[in-house]
Amino acid sequence: MTCLVVGPSGSGKTYLIKRLKHCCENGFTNCQGLTFATIPTIGTNLINVKLSTKRSEVTLTEVGGKMGPIWKNYYQGTTALMFVIDLANRQQVSASCVQLMDVLAAEPLNGCNVLVVLNKCDQPMTMSRLELENMIRLDEIVSNCRQKVSVLEVSAVSGTGLQQVAQWLDINTHDHIT
């Protein structure tokens, strides 16, 4: 199974999926204090994550934020998608909303399970979830789209929320793994 991972540049997609892979392999209690070097993704990153001992791997396909205009080329056959928003970058939030609405309006993603990851929730001066929800009217976006949408607050750096992301992947990719 593949889960597409998209979002604006600098939202922390690469760090998130690298950290998620490490935590899934080594246990979430052994996941503290690690850092990973990342560079902006030009193109795609493919990372296989083993979610549990009973299941095969899920491939997280990250498409770089600068490649937003061609994300649609990766939608066909997608059954799970993570959209990452940087809560610490207030200037980028409105652009993130426009990108999210484009993703949710894409015909090939009808019925796709979507996880909106509110990343960097532990950073200083970060936007609260309530601020974000009010600013972009997230509840209206979610209630008017054709997908099942979940929202999680995460810090890829501290590991906060990563176990919930893994659980979401486990639940929302389960029927599609062979």
URJO-V24888 format. One record per residue. N is the residue number from 1. RES is the residue in three letters. D_FIRST is the distance of its C-alpha to the first C-alpha in Angstrom with 2 decimals. Layout:
# URJO-V24888
n->N res->RES d_first->D_FIRST
n->N res->RES d_first->D_FIRST
This chain:
# URJO-V24888
n->1 res->MET d_first->0.00
n->2 res->THR d_first->3.76
n->3 res->CYS d_first->6.78
n->4 res->LEU d_first->10.00
n->5 res->VAL d_first->12.99
n->6 res->VAL d_first->16.40
n->7 res->GLY d_first->19.96
n->8 res->PRO d_first->23.45
n->9 res->SER d_first->24.64
n->10 res->GLY d_first->25.62
n->11 res->SER d_first->23.66
n->12 res->GLY d_first->22.13
n->13 res->LYS d_first->18.50
n->14 res->THR d_first->18.69
n->15 res->TYR d_first->20.64
n->16 res->LEU d_first->18.39
n->17 res->ILE d_first->15.21
n->18 res->LYS d_first->17.47
n->19 res->ARG d_first->19.18
n->20 res->LEU d_first->16.17
n->21 res->LYS d_first->14.99
n->22 res->HIS d_first->18.63
n->23 res->CYS d_first->19.14
n->24 res->CYS d_first->16.20
n->25 res->GLU d_first->17.56
n->26 res->ASN d_first->21.18
n->27 res->GLY d_first->21.44
n->28 res->PHE d_first->22.15
n->29 res->THR d_first->25.87
n->30 res->ASN d_first->25.97
n->31 res->CYS d_first->24.34
n->32 res->GLN d_first->27.57
n->33 res->GLY d_first->29.56
n->34 res->LEU d_first->27.13
n->35 res->THR d_first->26.90
n->36 res->PHE d_first->24.86
n->37 res->ALA d_first->26.28
n->38 res->THR d_first->24.44
n->39 res->ILE d_first->25.53
n->40 res->PRO d_first->24.64
n->41 res->THR d_first->21.60
n->42 res->ILE d_first->22.83
n->43 res->GLY d_first->19.94
n->44 res->THR d_first->16.45
n->45 res->ASN d_first->15.18
n->46 res->LEU d_first->12.01
n->47 res->ILE d_first->11.70
n->48 res->ASN d_first->9.67
n->49 res->VAL d_first->10.31
n->50 res->LYS d_first->10.99
n->51 res->LEU d_first->11.51
n->52 res->SER d_first->13.84
n->53 res->THR d_first->15.61
n->54 res->LYS d_first->14.44
n->55 res->ARG d_first->10.68
n->56 res->SER d_first->8.56
n->57 res->GLU d_first->7.30
n->58 res->VAL d_first->5.05
n->59 res->THR d_first->6.14
n->60 res->LEU d_first->8.63
n->61 res->THR d_first->10.26
n->62 res->GLU d_first->13.77
n->63 res->VAL d_first->16.22
n->64 res->GLY d_first->19.81
n->65 res->GLY d_first->22.00
n->66 res->LYS d_first->24.65
n->67 res->MET d_first->22.32
n->68 res->GLY d_first->22.26
n->69 res->PRO d_first->24.02
n->70 res->ILE d_first->21.25
n->71 res->TRP d_first->18.18
n->72 res->LYS d_first->18.35
n->73 res->ASN d_first->17.49
n->74 res->TYR d_first->13.86
n->75 res->TYR d_first->13.58
n->76 res->GLN d_first->13.19
n->77 res->GLY d_first->10.12
n->78 res->THR d_first->8.99
n->79 res->THR d_first->8.49
n->80 res->ALA d_first->8.77
n->81 res->LEU d_first->11.33
n->82 res->MET d_first->13.65
n->83 res->PHE d_first->17.15
n->84 res->VAL d_first->19.40
n->85 res->ILE d_first->23.16
n->86 res->ASP d_first->25.85
n->87 res->LEU d_first->28.36
n->88 res->ALA d_first->30.86
n->89 res->ASN d_first->31.24
n->90 res->ARG d_first->33.27
n->91 res->GLN d_first->34.02
n->92 res->GLN d_first->30.38
n->93 res->VAL d_first->29.51
n->94 res->SER d_first->30.94
n->95 res->ALA d_first->29.16
n->96 res->SER d_first->25.87
n->97 res->CYS d_first->26.73
n->98 res->VAL d_first->27.32
n->99 res->GLN d_first->24.01
n->100 res->LEU d_first->22.22
n->101 res->MET d_first->24.21
n->102 res->ASP d_first->23.34
n->103 res->VAL d_first->19.60
n->104 res->LEU d_first->20.15
n->105 res->ALA d_first->22.49
n->106 res->ALA d_first->20.18
n->107 res->GLU d_first->20.06
n->108 res->PRO d_first->16.55
n->109 res->LEU d_first->15.29
n->110 res->ASN d_first->17.36
n->111 res->GLY d_first->15.76
n->112 res->CYS d_first->12.89
n->113 res->ASN d_first->12.77
n->114 res->VAL d_first->14.51
n->115 res->LEU d_first->15.62
n->116 res->VAL d_first->18.82
n->117 res->VAL d_first->19.43
n->118 res->LEU d_first->23.18
n->119 res->ASN d_first->23.44
n->120 res->LYS d_first->26.62
n->121 res->CYS d_first->28.16
n->122 res->ASP d_first->30.42
n->123 res->GLN d_first->32.08
n->124 res->PRO d_first->35.74
n->125 res->MET d_first->36.59
n->126 res->THR d_first->33.08
n->127 res->MET d_first->32.78
n->128 res->SER d_first->32.38
n->129 res->ARG d_first->29.72
n->130 res->LEU d_first->32.63
n->131 res->GLU d_first->33.97
n->132 res->LEU d_first->30.69
n->133 res->GLU d_first->30.26
n->134 res->ASN d_first->33.86
n->135 res->MET d_first->33.77
n->136 res->ILE d_first->30.85
n->137 res->ARG d_first->31.24
n->138 res->LEU d_first->27.68
n->139 res->ASP d_first->28.43
n->140 res->GLU d_first->29.51
n->141 res->ILE d_first->26.51
n->142 res->VAL d_first->24.18
n->143 res->SER d_first->26.44
n->144 res->ASN d_first->26.76
n->145 res->CYS d_first->23.22
n->146 res->ARG d_first->21.07
n->147 res->GLN d_first->18.06
n->148 res->LYS d_first->17.74
n->149 res->VAL d_first->18.52
n->150 res->SER d_first->18.87
n->151 res->VAL d_first->20.92
n->152 res->LEU d_first->21.21
n->153 res->GLU d_first->23.83
n->154 res->VAL d_first->22.74
n->155 res->SER d_first->24.50
n->156 res->ALA d_first->22.32
n->157 res->VAL d_first->25.64
n->158 res->SER d_first->26.90
n->159 res->GLY d_first->23.62
n->160 res->THR d_first->24.60
n->161 res->GLY d_first->21.80
n->162 res->LEU d_first->19.01
n->163 res->GLN d_first->18.76
n->164 res->GLN d_first->18.39
n->165 res->VAL d_first->15.55
n->166 res->ALA d_first->13.74
n->167 res->GLN d_first->14.77
n->168 res->TRP d_first->13.57
n->169 res->LEU d_first->9.98
n->170 res->ASP d_first->10.47
n->171 res->ILE d_first->12.04
n->172 res->ASN d_first->10.16
n->173 res->THR d_first->6.58
n->174 res->HIS d_first->8.47
n->175 res->ASP d_first->9.14
n->176 res->HIS d_first->5.94
n->177 res->ILE d_first->5.23
n->178 res->THR d_first->7.81
